[in-house]
Amino acid sequence: MNKTAIAIIAALMALNLWFGEAIVRLENQRYALSLDMCSGSTPEKLLSQHDCLVTVQTRTSPLWHLLYGLRIL
């Protein structure tokens, strides 16, 4: 394999990792909202809801979020 092919493969692997991390983060937040773990209706509560969604962990492993986010489970 030449250097260009290796660079392309490395870039695609990095892109897959980046997309995987985004799927895990979004699935975690989606599931937290569906469980009503971070509720808020007033402006003050909406700001705390954002903080809650950033920090909440709804499943035991990021792998579960990835599997549910990709609709494998």
N, C-alpha and C positions, 0 to 999 in steps of 0.2 A: 504494500500500500504506500502511496506517496503522501507527502506532507499535507497536500490540499485535502485529500480524502479524510485523513485523521483530524484535521481542523474542522471539517464539516461535521463529522461524527461527534466530535467534542461539543461543538456549538449546538447540535440537535439534542444531545443528552442534557446539556445545561438548560435548554429551552423546555424540555420535558420535566425536569426537576422544578423549574419555575412555575410551570402550569400545574404540576401536582401540588405544590405548596399553596397555590391560589385556590385549587379545588378543595383542599383540606380546610383552609380558612373559611371559605364561603359555606361549605357544608356544615361546619361547626356553628356558624352564625345562623344559618337557615334552621337547623335543628333546635337551637336555643330559642329562636322565635316561635317555632311550632310548639315547643313545650311551654311557652310563656314564662321562660326563666328570667327574661329581661323586659319587663313591661313598663310602659310610660306613655302618658297622654298629655301632660303639661310640658311646656318648654324645658323646665328644670329637669323633669323626669326623662325627657328625650335625650338630654345631654348625658345623664347618668346611664341611660340605656345604651348609648354608644360606648361608654367606658365598659359597661358590663359585657357587651357583645365582643369587645376586643379581648377581654380577659377570661371569659367563661370557657370551661371545658365540659362538653356534654357527653363525650364518650371516653373510653379508657385509653385509646390509642389513636394517633393520626391515621394509622392504616385503616381503621374502621370508617373514618370520615372519607378517606379516598375511595374505599369500596362502595360506600353508599352514594357518594358524589358521582361516581362513574356508573351507578345503577347496576353494579355487579351483585349486590345483596338486596 
